[in-house]
Amino acid sequence: MLNGLKQKAIVQPGGVVEIRSSELPAGATVEVIVLLESLSDQSQRSLTSFIGTAKGIFATPESADQFIRQERDSWES
């Protein structure tokens, strides 16, 4: 059976994290997963803030219009 233990800890100089618990028997094998809390507000950006920030597939608005016109024309053929 897998038991879980959740604690908050403060990273010490040198990146050291110390966990103490009476639930951890000496000599036991454990797996430790460290989740770092965000230090900046940038990671809290909304998904809509990404709209328009990536490079598009068309070099110009005109080339996008031309592609759309060609697609529409192909539907009528």
All heavy atoms as a GROMACS GRO file, in nm:
protein
  584
    1MET      N    1   0.084  -0.118   0.000
    1MET     CA    2   0.000   0.000   0.000
    1MET      C    3   0.089   0.125   0.000
    1MET      O    4   0.188   0.131   0.070
    1MET     CB    5  -0.091  -0.001   0.123
    1MET     CG    6  -0.189   0.112   0.123
    1MET     SD    7  -0.316   0.080   0.245
    1MET     CE    8  -0.300   0.223   0.344
    2LEU      N    9   0.051   0.224  -0.078
    2LEU     CA   10   0.127   0.346  -0.090
    2LEU      C   11   0.066   0.453   0.000
    2LEU      O   12  -0.052   0.482  -0.008
    2LEU     CB   13   0.124   0.394  -0.236
    2LEU     CG   14   0.209   0.511  -0.275
    2LEU    CD1   15   0.356   0.479  -0.250
    2LEU    CD2   16   0.188   0.544  -0.420
    3ASN      N   17   0.147   0.507   0.090
    3ASN     CA   18   0.101   0.613   0.180
    3ASN      C   19   0.164   0.744   0.137
    3ASN      O   20   0.277   0.747   0.089
    3ASN     CB   21   0.142   0.583   0.325
    3ASN     CG   22   0.065   0.465   0.381
    3ASN    OD1   23  -0.053   0.452   0.356
    3ASN    ND2   24   0.134   0.381   0.455
    4GLY      N   25   0.093   0.852   0.156
    4GLY     CA   26   0.144   0.982   0.117
    4GLY      C   27   0.168   1.071   0.236
    4GLY      O   28   0.104   1.059   0.340
    5LEU      N   29   0.261   1.162   0.220
    5LEU     CA   30   0.294   1.260   0.323
    5LEU      C   31   0.314   1.392   0.252
    5LEU      O   32   0.395   1.402   0.160
    5LEU     CB   33   0.422   1.219   0.396
    5LEU     CG   34   0.479   1.317   0.497
    5LEU    CD1   35   0.384   1.332   0.616
    5LEU    CD2   36   0.614   1.270   0.546
    6LYS      N   37   0.238   1.493   0.291
    6LYS     CA   38   0.249   1.623   0.227
    6LYS      C   39   0.294   1.725   0.330
    6LYS      O   40   0.231   1.737   0.435
    6LYS     CB   41   0.115   1.664   0.167
    6LYS     CG   42   0.119   1.796   0.094
    6LYS     CD   43  -0.014   1.828   0.030
    6LYS     CE   44  -0.009   1.962  -0.038
    6LYS     NZ   45  -0.135   1.996  -0.104
    7GLN      N   46   0.404   1.793   0.299
    7GLN     CA   47   0.457   1.896   0.389
    7GLN      C   48   0.506   2.013   0.306
    7GLN      O   49   0.548   1.995   0.192
    7GLN     CB   50   0.576   1.843   0.469
    7GLN     CG   51   0.543   1.746   0.576
    7GLN     CD   52   0.669   1.715   0.659
    7GLN    OE1   53   0.775   1.772   0.640
    7GLN    NE2   54   0.655   1.623   0.752
    8LYS      N   55   0.503   2.130   0.363
    8LYS     CA   56   0.568   2.245   0.302
    8LYS      C   57   0.704   2.262   0.369
    8LYS      O   58   0.716   2.237   0.488
    8LYS     CB   59   0.485   2.371   0.320
    8LYS     CG   60   0.361   2.372   0.233
    8LYS     CD   61   0.312   2.511   0.212
    8LYS     CE   62   0.195   2.504   0.116
    8LYS     NZ   63   0.185   2.617   0.032
    9ALA      N   64   0.802   2.299   0.290
    9ALA     CA   65   0.936   2.317   0.343
    9ALA      C   66   0.998   2.441   0.279
    9ALA      O   67   0.958   2.484   0.172
    9ALA     CB   68   1.022   2.194   0.314
   10ILE      N   69   1.098   2.495   0.345
   10ILE     CA   70   1.172   2.609   0.292
   10ILE      C   71   1.308   2.558   0.247
   10ILE      O   72   1.376   2.485   0.320
   10ILE     CB   73   1.188   2.719   0.399
   10ILE    CG1   74   1.049   2.772   0.437
   10ILE    CG2   75   1.277   2.830   0.349
   10ILE    CD1   76   1.049   2.873   0.549
   11VAL      N   77   1.344   2.596   0.125
   11VAL     CA   78   1.472   2.552   0.070
   11VAL      C   79   1.584   2.626   0.144
   11VAL      O   80   1.585   2.748   0.153
   11VAL     CB   81   1.479   2.581  -0.082
   11VAL    CG1   82   1.614   2.538  -0.138
   11VAL    CG2   83   1.366   2.511  -0.154
   12GLN      N   84   1.677   2.549   0.195
   12GLN     CA   85   1.792   2.602   0.267
   12GLN      C   86   1.905   2.635   0.169
   12GLN      O   87   1.901   2.593   0.053
   12GLN     CB   88   1.840   2.498   0.371
   12GLN     CG   89   1.733   2.455   0.470
   12GLN     CD   90   1.678   2.571   0.552
   12GLN    OE1   91   1.752   2.656   0.600
   12GLN    NE2   92   1.546   2.576   0.567
   13PRO      N   93   2.004   2.710   0.212
   13PRO     CA   94   2.118   2.740   0.125
   13PRO      C   95   2.176   2.612   0.064
   13PRO      O   96   2.182   2.508   0.130
   13PRO     CB   97   2.219   2.807   0.219
   13PRO     CG   98   2.134   2.868   0.326
   13PRO     CD   99   2.019   2.772   0.345
   14GLY      N  100   2.212   2.622  -0.062
   14GLY     CA  101   2.266   2.505  -0.132
   14GLY      C  102   2.157   2.417  -0.192
   14GLY      O  103   2.184   2.308  -0.240
   15GLY      N  104   2.030   2.462  -0.184
   15GLY     CA  105   1.920   2.384  -0.241
   15GLY      C  106   1.877   2.267  -0.154
   15GLY      O  107   1.815   2.173  -0.203
   16VAL      N  108   1.907   2.272  -0.026
   16VAL     CA  109   1.875   2.161   0.065
   16VAL      C  110   1.731   2.173   0.114
   16VAL      O  111   1.687   2.279   0.158
   16VAL     CB  112   1.972   2.161   0.186
   16VAL    CG1  113   1.932   2.054   0.286
   16VAL    CG2  114   2.114   2.140   0.138
   17VAL      N  115   1.657   2.062   0.105
   17VAL     CA  116   1.521   2.055   0.157
   17VAL      C  117   1.518   1.943   0.262
   17VAL      O  118   1.560   1.832   0.234
   17VAL     CB  119   1.419   2.023   0.045
   17VAL    CG1  120   1.279   2.007   0.101
   17VAL    CG2  121   1.422   2.131  -0.062
   18GLU      N  122   1.469   1.975   0.379
   18GLU     CA  123   1.467   1.878   0.488
   18GLU      C  124   1.322   1.844   0.523
   18GLU      O  125   1.238   1.933   0.539
   18GLU     CB  126   1.536   1.937   0.611
   18GLU     CG  127   1.555   1.837   0.722
   18GLU     CD  128   1.637   1.895   0.835
   18GLU    OE1  129   1.751   1.940   0.809
   18GLU    OE2  130   1.587   1.896   0.949
   19ILE      N  131   1.294   1.714   0.534
   19ILE     CA  132   1.160   1.667   0.571
   19ILE      C  133   1.174   1.580   0.695
   19ILE      O  134   1.253   1.486   0.697
   19ILE     CB  135   1.097   1.584   0.457
   19ILE    CG1  136   1.084   1.669   0.331
   19ILE    CG2  137   0.961   1.530   0.499
   19ILE    CD1  138   1.040   1.593   0.210
   20ARG      N  139   1.095   1.613   0.796
   20ARG     CA  140   1.095   1.534   0.919
   20ARG      C  141   0.953   1.489   0.948
   20ARG      O  142   0.859   1.568   0.941
   20ARG     CB  143   1.146   1.616   1.037
   20ARG     CG  144   1.291   1.654   1.026
   20ARG     CD  145   1.329   1.742   1.143
   20ARG     NE  146   1.463   1.793   1.124
   20ARG     CZ  147   1.562   1.773   1.208
   20ARG    NH1  148   1.542   1.703   1.318
   20ARG    NH2  149   1.681   1.823   1.183
   21SER      N  150   0.938   1.362   0.981
   21SER     CA  151   0.806   1.311   1.016
   21SER      C  152   0.822   1.180   1.094
   21SER      O  153   0.905   1.096   1.059
   21SER     CB  154   0.723   1.285   0.891
   21SER     OG  155   0.601   1.223   0.925
   22SER      N  156   0.739   1.166   1.195
   22SER     CA  157   0.739   1.039   1.270
   22SER      C  158   0.681   0.926   1.186
   22SER      O  159   0.697   0.809   1.218
   22SER     CB  160   0.659   1.056   1.399
   22SER     OG  161   0.525   1.092   1.369
   23GLU      N  162   0.616   0.960   1.075
   23GLU     CA  163   0.560   0.860   0.984
   23GLU      C  164   0.667   0.799   0.893
   23GLU      O  165   0.639   0.704   0.820
   23GLU     CB  166   0.452   0.923   0.897
   23GLU     CG  167   0.331   0.973   0.974
   23GLU     CD  168   0.230   1.038   0.882
   23GLU    OE1  169   0.197   0.980   0.778
   23GLU    OE2  170   0.186   1.150   0.915
   24LEU      N  171   0.788   0.853   0.896
   24LEU     CA  172   0.895   0.802   0.811
   24LEU      C  173   0.989   0.716   0.893
   24LEU      O  174   1.074   0.766   0.966
   24LEU     CB  175   0.973   0.919   0.748
   24LEU     CG  176   0.893   1.013   0.658
   24LEU    CD1  177   0.978   1.133   0.620
   24LEU    CD2  178   0.845   0.939   0.534
   25PRO      N  179   0.978   0.584   0.881
   25PRO     CA  180   1.064   0.496   0.959
   25PRO      C  181   1.207   0.496   0.906
   25PRO      O  182   1.230   0.504   0.785
   25PRO     CB  183   1.000   0.358   0.942
   25PRO     CG  184   0.918   0.367   0.817
   25PRO     CD  185   0.880   0.510   0.801
   26ALA      N  186   1.302   0.488   0.995
   26ALA     CA  187   1.444   0.486   0.957
   26ALA      C  188   1.471   0.368   0.864
   26ALA      O  189   1.423   0.258   0.887
   26ALA     CB  190   1.531   0.477   1.082
   27GLY      N  191   1.544   0.393   0.759
   27GLY     CA  192   1.582   0.288   0.665
   27GLY      C  193   1.479   0.261   0.556
   27GLY      O  194   1.503   0.181   0.466
   28ALA      N  195   1.363   0.326   0.562
   28ALA     CA  196   1.259   0.303   0.461
   28ALA      C  197   1.300   0.369   0.329
   28ALA      O  198   1.368   0.471   0.327
   28ALA     CB  199   1.126   0.361   0.508
   29THR      N  200   1.260   0.310   0.219
   29THR     CA  201   1.283   0.368   0.088
   29THR      C  202   1.163   0.454   0.054
   29THR      O  203   1.049   0.411   0.064
   29THR     CB  204   1.299   0.258  -0.019
   29THR    OG1  205   1.411   0.177   0.017
   29THR    CG2  206   1.321   0.318  -0.156
   30VAL      N  207   1.189   0.580   0.015
   30VAL     CA  208   1.081   0.673  -0.018
   30VAL      C  209   1.110   0.738  -0.154
   30VAL      O  210   1.223   0.741  -0.200
   30VAL     CB  211   1.064   0.783   0.089
   30VAL    CG1  212   1.029   0.722   0.224
   30VAL    CG2  213   1.188   0.869   0.101
   31GLU      N  214   1.006   0.788  -0.215
   31GLU     CA  215   1.020   0.865  -0.338
   31GLU      C  216   0.980   1.007  -0.304
   31GLU      O  217   0.875   1.031  -0.245
   31GLU     CB  218   0.928   0.810  -0.447
   31GLU     CG  219   0.937   0.884  -0.577
   31GLU     CD  220   0.849   0.823  -0.687
   31GLU    OE1  221   0.788   0.719  -0.663
   31GLU    OE2  222   0.844   0.882  -0.794
   32VAL      N  223   1.064   1.103  -0.341
   32VAL     CA  224   1.040   1.243  -0.307
   32VAL      C  225   1.013   1.320  -0.436
   32VAL      O  226   1.090   1.312  -0.532
   32VAL     CB  227   1.162   1.303  -0.234
   32VAL    CG1  228   1.138   1.450  -0.205
   32VAL    CG2  229   1.190   1.227  -0.107
   33ILE      N  230   0.903   1.394  -0.438
   33ILE     CA  231   0.868   1.480  -0.550
   33ILE      C  232   0.862   1.622  -0.496
   33ILE      O  233   0.790   1.650  -0.401
   33ILE     CB  234   0.733   1.440  -0.613
   33ILE    CG1  235   0.740   1.297  -0.666
   33ILE    CG2  236   0.694   1.538  -0.723
   33ILE    CD1  237   0.608   1.243  -0.713
   34VAL      N  238   0.938   1.713  -0.556
   34VAL     CA  239   0.942   1.851  -0.510
   34VAL      C  240   0.868   1.937  -0.612
   34VAL      O  241   0.901   1.937  -0.730
   34VAL     CB  242   1.087   1.901  -0.495
   34VAL    CG1  243   1.090   2.046  -0.455
   34VAL    CG2  244   1.160   1.814  -0.394
   35LEU      N  245   0.766   2.010  -0.568
   35LEU     CA  246   0.691   2.102  -0.652
   35LEU      C  247   0.723   2.243  -0.606
   35LEU      O  248   0.692   2.280  -0.494
   35LEU     CB  249   0.541   2.074  -0.641
   35LEU     CG  250   0.497   1.932  -0.676
   35LEU    CD1  251   0.350   1.913  -0.646
   35LEU    CD2  252   0.527   1.902  -0.821
   36LEU      N  253   0.785   2.321  -0.691
   36LEU     CA  254   0.828   2.456  -0.656
   36LEU      C  255   0.713   2.553  -0.679
   36LEU      O  256   0.656   2.559  -0.787
   36LEU     CB  257   0.948   2.495  -0.742
   36LEU     CG  258   1.010   2.632  -0.718
   36LEU    CD1  259   1.065   2.641  -0.576
   36LEU    CD2  260   1.120   2.657  -0.819
   37GLU      N  261   0.677   2.630  -0.576
   37GLU     CA  262   0.574   2.731  -0.590
   37GLU      C  263   0.627   2.845  -0.676
   37GLU      O  264   0.745   2.879  -0.669
   37GLU     CB  265   0.530   2.784  -0.453
   37GLU     CG  266   0.451   2.683  -0.374
   37GLU     CD  267   0.400   2.740  -0.242
   37GLU    OE1  268   0.429   2.856  -0.210
   37GLU    OE2  269   0.332   2.666  -0.172
   38SER      N  270   0.541   2.904  -0.754
   38SER     CA  271   0.579   3.011  -0.845
   38SER      C  272   0.628   3.133  -0.767
   38SER      O  273   0.566   3.175  -0.670
   38SER     CB  274   0.459   3.051  -0.931
   38SER     OG  275   0.491   3.162  -1.008
   39LEU      N  276   0.739   3.189  -0.813
   39LEU     CA  277   0.793   3.308  -0.750
   39LEU      C  278   0.755   3.435  -0.825
   39LEU      O  279   0.780   3.544  -0.779
   39LEU     CB  280   0.946   3.298  -0.742
   39LEU     CG  281   0.998   3.182  -0.658
   39LEU    CD1  282   1.151   3.177  -0.665
   39LEU    CD2  283   0.952   3.192  -0.515
   40SER      N  284   0.694   3.420  -0.944
   40SER     CA  285   0.659   3.537  -1.023
   40SER      C  286   0.514   3.528  -1.069
   40SER      O  287   0.456   3.421  -1.073
   40SER     CB  288   0.750   3.550  -1.144
   40SER     OG  289   0.723   3.446  -1.236
   41ASP      N  290   0.460   3.640  -1.106
   41ASP     CA  291   0.323   3.645  -1.155
   41ASP      C  292   0.313   3.601  -1.300
   41ASP      O  293   0.204   3.576  -1.350
   41ASP     CB  294   0.265   3.785  -1.139
   41ASP     CG  295   0.245   3.823  -0.994
   41ASP    OD1  296   0.229   3.732  -0.910
   41ASP    OD2  297   0.244   3.943  -0.966
   42GLN      N  298   0.426   3.593  -1.372
   42GLN     CA  299   0.422   3.556  -1.512
   42GLN      C  300   0.366   3.417  -1.532
   42GLN      O  301   0.302   3.391  -1.633
   42GLN     CB  302   0.560   3.566  -1.575
   42GLN     CG  303   0.603   3.709  -1.599
   42GLN     CD  304   0.734   3.716  -1.676
   42GLN    OE1  305   0.808   3.618  -1.681
   42GLN    NE2  306   0.760   3.829  -1.736
   43SER      N  307   0.389   3.326  -1.440
   43SER     CA  308   0.336   3.190  -1.457
   43SER      C  309   0.187   3.186  -1.434
   43SER      O  310   0.123   3.086  -1.460
   43SER     CB  311   0.408   3.094  -1.363
   43SER     OG  312   0.380   3.127  -1.230
   44GLN      N  313   0.128   3.295  -1.386
   44GLN     CA  314  -0.014   3.302  -1.362
   44GLN      C  315  -0.089   3.367  -1.478
   44GLN      O  316  -0.202   3.409  -1.462
   44GLN     CB  317  -0.041   3.380  -1.231
   44GLN     CG  318   0.025   3.320  -1.109
   44GLN     CD  319  -0.025   3.181  -1.078
   44GLN    OE1  320  -0.142   3.150  -1.095
   44GLN    NE2  321   0.064   3.095  -1.034
   45ARG      N  322  -0.026   3.376  -1.595
   45ARG     CA  323  -0.090   3.438  -1.711
   45ARG      C  324  -0.209   3.356  -1.756
   45ARG      O  325  -0.207   3.234  -1.752
   45ARG     CB  326   0.010   3.449  -1.826
   45ARG     CG  327   0.120   3.549  -1.801
   45ARG     CD  328   0.222   3.549  -1.911
   45ARG     NE  329   0.163   3.578  -2.041
   45ARG     CZ  330   0.231   3.576  -2.153
   45ARG    NH1  331   0.359   3.545  -2.154
   45ARG    NH2  332   0.173   3.603  -2.267
   46SER      N  333  -0.312   3.425  -1.801
   46SER     CA  334  -0.430   3.354  -1.851
   46SER      C  335  -0.401   3.300  -1.991
   46SER      O  336  -0.311   3.350  -2.061
   46SER     CB  337  -0.550   3.448  -1.855
   46SER     OG  338  -0.531   3.545  -1.957
   47LEU      N  339  -0.477   3.202  -2.032
   47LEU     CA  340  -0.457   3.145  -2.165
   47LEU      C  341  -0.483   3.246  -2.274
   47LEU      O  342  -0.418   3.245  -2.379
   47LEU     CB  343  -0.548   3.023  -2.183
   47LEU     CG  344  -0.512   2.902  -2.099
   47LEU    CD1  345  -0.613   2.790  -2.122
   47LEU    CD2  346  -0.373   2.851  -2.132
   48THR      N  347  -0.576   3.337  -2.252
   48THR     CA  348  -0.606   3.437  -2.355
   48THR      C  349  -0.491   3.534  -2.377
   48THR      O  350  -0.482   3.597  -2.481
   48THR     CB  351  -0.734   3.515  -2.321
   48THR    OG1  352  -0.718   3.575  -2.193
   48THR    CG2  353  -0.856   3.425  -2.321
   49SER      N  354  -0.400   3.545  -2.281
   49SER     CA  355  -0.286   3.635  -2.300
   49SER      C  356  -0.188   3.582  -2.404
   49SER      O  357  -0.102   3.656  -2.451
   49SER     CB  358  -0.214   3.657  -2.166
   49SER     OG  359  -0.147   3.540  -2.125
   50PHE      N  360  -0.200   3.455  -2.441
   50PHE     CA  361  -0.111   3.397  -2.541
   50PHE      C  362  -0.161   3.418  -2.683
   50PHE      O  363  -0.089   3.396  -2.779
   50PHE     CB  364  -0.094   3.246  -2.516
   50PHE     CG  365  -0.014   3.216  -2.392
   50PHE    CD1  366  -0.079   3.187  -2.273
   50PHE    CD2  367   0.123   3.220  -2.394
   50PHE    CE1  368  -0.006   3.160  -2.158
   50PHE    CE2  369   0.196   3.194  -2.279
   50PHE     CZ  370   0.132   3.165  -2.162
   51ILE      N  371  -0.287   3.463  -2.699
   51ILE     CA  372  -0.344   3.481  -2.832
   51ILE      C  373  -0.266   3.588  -2.907
   51ILE      O  374  -0.248   3.699  -2.858
   51ILE     CB  375  -0.493   3.517  -2.823
   51ILE    CG1  376  -0.571   3.399  -2.763
   51ILE    CG2  377  -0.549   3.554  -2.960
   51ILE    CD1  378  -0.716   3.428  -2.734
   52GLY      N  379  -0.221   3.553  -3.026
   52GLY     CA  380  -0.149   3.647  -3.111
   52GLY      C  381  -0.002   3.662  -3.079
   52GLY      O  382   0.066   3.741  -3.142
   53THR      N  383   0.051   3.587  -2.982
   53THR     CA  384   0.192   3.603  -2.948
   53THR      C  385   0.283   3.509  -3.026
   53THR      O  386   0.404   3.530  -3.028
   53THR     CB  387   0.215   3.580  -2.798
   53THR    OG1  388   0.173   3.448  -2.763
   53THR    CG2  389   0.138   3.681  -2.714
   54ALA      N  390   0.227   3.407  -3.089
   54ALA     CA  391   0.309   3.310  -3.162
   54ALA      C  392   0.323   3.353  -3.308
   54ALA      O  393   0.244   3.432  -3.360
   54ALA     CB  394   0.247   3.171  -3.154
   55LYS      N  395   0.425   3.302  -3.373
   55LYS     CA  396   0.447   3.332  -3.514
   55LYS      C  397   0.339   3.261  -3.595
   55LYS      O  398   0.311   3.144  -3.575
   55LYS     CB  399   0.585   3.284  -3.556
   55LYS     CG  400   0.617   3.315  -3.699
   55LYS     CD  401   0.754   3.269  -3.738
   55LYS     CE  402   0.776   3.299  -3.885
   55LYS     NZ  403   0.902   3.247  -3.934
   56GLY      N  404   0.280   3.332  -3.688
   56GLY     CA  405   0.177   3.274  -3.774
   56GLY      C  406   0.236   3.203  -3.893
   56GLY      O  407   0.356   3.209  -3.919
   57ILE      N  408   0.150   3.136  -3.971
   57ILE     CA  409   0.199   3.064  -4.088
   57ILE      C  410   0.199   3.152  -4.213
   57ILE      O  411   0.255   3.114  -4.315
   57ILE     CB  412   0.119   2.935  -4.113
   57ILE    CG1  413  -0.028   2.966  -4.139
   57ILE    CG2  414   0.134   2.839  -3.998
   57ILE    CD1  415  -0.108   2.846  -4.187
   58PHE      N  416   0.135   3.270  -4.206
   58PHE     CA  417   0.131   3.360  -4.320
   58PHE      C  418   0.223   3.479  -4.295
   58PHE      O  419   0.225   3.535  -4.187
   58PHE     CB  420  -0.012   3.408  -4.346
   58PHE     CG  421  -0.107   3.296  -4.378
   58PHE    CD1  422  -0.197   3.250  -4.284
   58PHE    CD2  423  -0.104   3.234  -4.502
   58PHE    CE1  424  -0.283   3.147  -4.313
   58PHE    CE2  425  -0.189   3.130  -4.531
   58PHE     CZ  426  -0.279   3.085  -4.438
   59ALA      N  427   0.295   3.518  -4.399
   59ALA     CA  428   0.391   3.628  -4.386
   59ALA      C  429   0.321   3.763  -4.373
   59ALA      O  430   0.368   3.851  -4.302
   59ALA     CB  431   0.487   3.629  -4.505
   60THR      N  432   0.207   3.776  -4.442
   60THR     CA  433   0.135   3.903  -4.441
   60THR      C  434  -0.015   3.877  -4.434
   60THR      O  435  -0.061   3.767  -4.469
   60THR     CB  436   0.162   3.985  -4.570
   60THR    OG1  437   0.111   3.911  -4.681
   60THR    CG2  438   0.311   4.011  -4.588
   61PRO      N  439  -0.093   3.976  -4.395
   61PRO     CA  440  -0.238   3.960  -4.398
   61PRO      C  441  -0.289   3.933  -4.540
   61PRO      O  442  -0.385   3.858  -4.558
   61PRO     CB  443  -0.290   4.094  -4.346
   61PRO     CG  444  -0.179   4.150  -4.266
   61PRO     CD  445  -0.054   4.102  -4.331
   62GLU      N  446  -0.223   3.990  -4.639
   62GLU     CA  447  -0.264   3.969  -4.778
   62GLU      C  448  -0.248   3.823  -4.818
   62GLU      O  449  -0.332   3.767  -4.890
   62GLU     CB  450  -0.182   4.060  -4.873
   62GLU     CG  451  -0.214   4.207  -4.858
   62GLU     CD  452  -0.147   4.272  -4.737
   62GLU    OE1  453  -0.048   4.219  -4.684
   62GLU    OE2  454  -0.198   4.378  -4.694
   63SER      N  455  -0.139   3.760  -4.776
   63SER     CA  456  -0.119   3.618  -4.811
   63SER      C  457  -0.223   3.531  -4.742
   63SER      O  458  -0.267   3.430  -4.798
   63SER     CB  459   0.023   3.573  -4.778
   63SER     OG  460   0.049   3.581  -4.640
   64ALA      N  461  -0.267   3.569  -4.623
   64ALA     CA  462  -0.374   3.495  -4.555
   64ALA      C  463  -0.505   3.511  -4.632
   64ALA      O  464  -0.578   3.413  -4.654
   64ALA     CB  465  -0.390   3.544  -4.412
   65ASP      N  466  -0.535   3.634  -4.677
   65ASP     CA  467  -0.656   3.658  -4.756
   65ASP      C  468  -0.653   3.578  -4.886
   65ASP      O  469  -0.753   3.520  -4.927
   65ASP     CB  470  -0.670   3.807  -4.789
   65ASP     CG  471  -0.712   3.888  -4.668
   65ASP    OD1  472  -0.766   3.829  -4.572
   65ASP    OD2  473  -0.690   4.012  -4.670
   66GLN      N  474  -0.538   3.575  -4.952
   66GLN     CA  475  -0.525   3.500  -5.077
   66GLN      C  476  -0.552   3.352  -5.054
   66GLN      O  477  -0.622   3.288  -5.131
   66GLN     CB  478  -0.386   3.521  -5.137
   66GLN     CG  479  -0.365   3.446  -5.266
   66GLN     CD  480  -0.224   3.460  -5.320
   66GLN    OE1  481  -0.137   3.519  -5.256
   66GLN    NE2  482  -0.200   3.408  -5.438
   67PHE      N  483  -0.497   3.297  -4.946
   67PHE     CA  484  -0.520   3.156  -4.915
   67PHE      C  485  -0.668   3.129  -4.892
   67PHE      O  486  -0.723   3.031  -4.944
   67PHE     CB  487  -0.439   3.116  -4.790
   67PHE     CG  488  -0.468   2.977  -4.743
   67PHE    CD1  489  -0.412   2.867  -4.808
   67PHE    CD2  490  -0.552   2.954  -4.636
   67PHE    CE1  491  -0.439   2.739  -4.766
   67PHE    CE2  492  -0.580   2.826  -4.592
   67PHE     CZ  493  -0.524   2.717  -4.658
   68ILE      N  494  -0.733   3.216  -4.818
   68ILE     CA  495  -0.876   3.197  -4.790
   68ILE      C  496  -0.958   3.205  -4.918
   68ILE      O  497  -1.048   3.123  -4.942
   68ILE     CB  498  -0.925   3.301  -4.686
   68ILE    CG1  499  -0.861   3.271  -4.551
   68ILE    CG2  500  -1.077   3.300  -4.675
   68ILE    CD1  501  -0.882   3.379  -4.447
   69ARG      N  502  -0.924   3.301  -5.006
   69ARG     CA  503  -0.994   3.312  -5.134
   69ARG      C  504  -0.978   3.185  -5.217
   69ARG      O  505  -1.073   3.135  -5.277
   69ARG     CB  506  -0.944   3.432  -5.212
   69ARG     CG  507  -1.013   3.561  -5.174
   69ARG     CD  508  -0.982   3.674  -5.272
   69ARG     NE  509  -0.944   3.790  -5.194
   69ARG     CZ  510  -0.820   3.830  -5.168
   69ARG    NH1  511  -0.719   3.765  -5.219
   69ARG    NH2  512  -0.797   3.936  -5.094
   70GLN      N  513  -0.855   3.131  -5.221
   70GLN     CA  514  -0.830   3.008  -5.297
   70GLN      C  515  -0.909   2.891  -5.239
   70GLN      O  516  -0.964   2.810  -5.314
   70GLN     CB  517  -0.680   2.975  -5.296
   70GLN     CG  518  -0.597   3.067  -5.382
   70GLN     CD  519  -0.447   3.042  -5.366
   70GLN    OE1  520  -0.404   2.974  -5.274
   70GLN    NE2  521  -0.368   3.098  -5.456
   71GLU      N  522  -0.916   2.883  -5.108
   71GLU     CA  523  -0.994   2.776  -5.046
   71GLU      C  524  -1.144   2.788  -5.081
   71GLU      O  525  -1.208   2.691  -5.114
   71GLU     CB  526  -0.976   2.778  -4.893
   71GLU     CG  527  -0.843   2.723  -4.848
   71GLU     CD  528  -0.823   2.577  -4.886
   71GLU    OE1  529  -0.909   2.493  -4.852
   71GLU    OE2  530  -0.722   2.547  -4.952
   72ARG      N  531  -1.195   2.911  -5.071
   72ARG     CA  532  -1.337   2.933  -5.107
   72ARG      C  533  -1.363   2.897  -5.253
   72ARG      O  534  -1.466   2.837  -5.286
   72ARG     CB  535  -1.376   3.077  -5.078
   72ARG     CG  536  -1.392   3.108  -4.934
   72ARG     CD  537  -1.435   3.251  -4.912
   72ARG     NE  538  -1.442   3.283  -4.770
   72ARG     CZ  539  -1.434   3.405  -4.722
   72ARG    NH1  540  -1.419   3.508  -4.803
   72ARG    NH2  541  -1.442   3.426  -4.593
   73ASP      N  542  -1.271   2.936  -5.339
   73ASP     CA  543  -1.287   2.905  -5.481
   73ASP      C  544  -1.286   2.756  -5.506
   73ASP      O  545  -1.359   2.706  -5.593
   73ASP     CB  546  -1.178   2.973  -5.565
   73ASP     CG  547  -1.193   3.125  -5.569
   73ASP    OD1  548  -1.303   3.174  -5.533
   73ASP    OD2  549  -1.094   3.193  -5.605
   74SER      N  550  -1.206   2.682  -5.431
   74SER     CA  551  -1.199   2.537  -5.449
   74SER      C  552  -1.328   2.467  -5.407
   74SER      O  553  -1.361   2.361  -5.457
   74SER     CB  554  -1.080   2.478  -5.373
   74SER     OG  555  -1.103   2.479  -5.234
   75TRP      N  556  -1.403   2.529  -5.318
   75TRP     CA  557  -1.530   2.470  -5.275
   75TRP      C  558  -1.634   2.477  -5.387
   75TRP      O  559  -1.721   2.393  -5.398
   75TRP     CB  560  -1.587   2.544  -5.154
   75TRP     CG  561  -1.502   2.540  -5.030
   75TRP    CD1  562  -1.402   2.452  -5.001
   75TRP    CD2  563  -1.511   2.629  -4.918
   75TRP    NE1  564  -1.346   2.480  -4.880
   75TRP    CE2  565  -1.413   2.589  -4.827
   75TRP    CE3  566  -1.591   2.738  -4.888
   75TRP    CZ2  567  -1.394   2.654  -4.706
   75TRP    CZ3  568  -1.572   2.801  -4.768
   75TRP    CH2  569  -1.474   2.761  -4.677
   76GLU      N  570  -1.624   2.581  -5.470
   76GLU     CA  571  -1.723   2.604  -5.574
   76GLU      C  572  -1.689   2.528  -5.702
   76GLU      O  573  -1.768   2.525  -5.795
   76GLU     CB  574  -1.735   2.753  -5.602
   76GLU     CG  575  -1.790   2.829  -5.483
   76GLU     CD  576  -1.792   2.979  -5.504
   76GLU    OE1  577  -1.758   3.024  -5.614
   76GLU    OE2  578  -1.825   3.049  -5.407
   77SER      N  579  -1.573   2.470  -5.710
   77SER     CA  580  -1.532   2.399  -5.832
   77SER      C  581  -1.599   2.266  -5.845
   77SER      O  582  -1.635   2.198  -5.759
   77SER     CB  583  -1.382   2.378  -5.835
   77SER     OG  584  -1.316   2.502  -5.833
   0.00000   0.00000   0.00000
